[in-house]
Amino acid sequence: MLAVESGSVEASAAGTRNRSLFSQVRAAVVRHLRSSTEPVFCDDENTAEGLRAAGLTASHTYPPAAAIVALDEALCRDIQVLHARCTITADSSRGRTSPWLGHGWLVDFGSQSRLVLGQKASRGSSILEGELRSIRLGLQAARNTYAGSMLGETEITVRSDSQLALRMLTDPGFEPPSANRFCREEVARILHCVRFSSVTFSWVRGHNGDPHNTAADRLAVLARRAQEAELGHEETLRLAEQVRLDVAVDIRRSSMALAA
């Protein structure tokens, strides 16, 4: 507020030729204080000296408690705005003869935040088990990015191309023939994870050009094949980074198409 009203002051302004400017700064500060003797924080030592010469009690060593509280509140508000909405897209991959399930997920908090991509392989016998586990891993990635997302501070949309997995999460008691003990355990873990959150489970058609779904599918396939081929950690990360770059381009193109 003061910067808008009085302008910024360079450190060299402590000289006599800028005394008028410092007097204006002093007047602006005093208007927002209860008294002219209330300490004022300035993070530049030379500018603090100039303010003291103009008659203000200024310090560059530490901010007053009120300023710290105000800064914390402002940061919290900005962080909450940045994380107000989140889209999690998850997918899984299972080979014909492999015991490995691949999991891929993409967490998107919006255009001002960096996409969070992840992949993992685990042993399993059911693609439904893999889809549910991928959803759980995506939710965990969102929580690790912003803890408040699981406390109701974020509008979360979880997207999957598995209608059976989504129905198990939204229709209590529904259990398809392909569900096993591990599927039930994953459902319980997911519902426990989102018990305090604002979450919507949404179906997305797979292999239909959706950039988020495409990325999650590629990551899931990468995780499974990397495990099957026994690829090294660095090589797996390199391939995953290429997926990140590709999906960023695809999402940018999709946004431009929608804008047009």
Order of alpha helices (4+ residues) and beta strands (2+ residues): alpha-alpha-beta-alpha-beta-alpha-beta-beta-beta-alpha-beta-alpha-alpha-beta-alpha-alpha
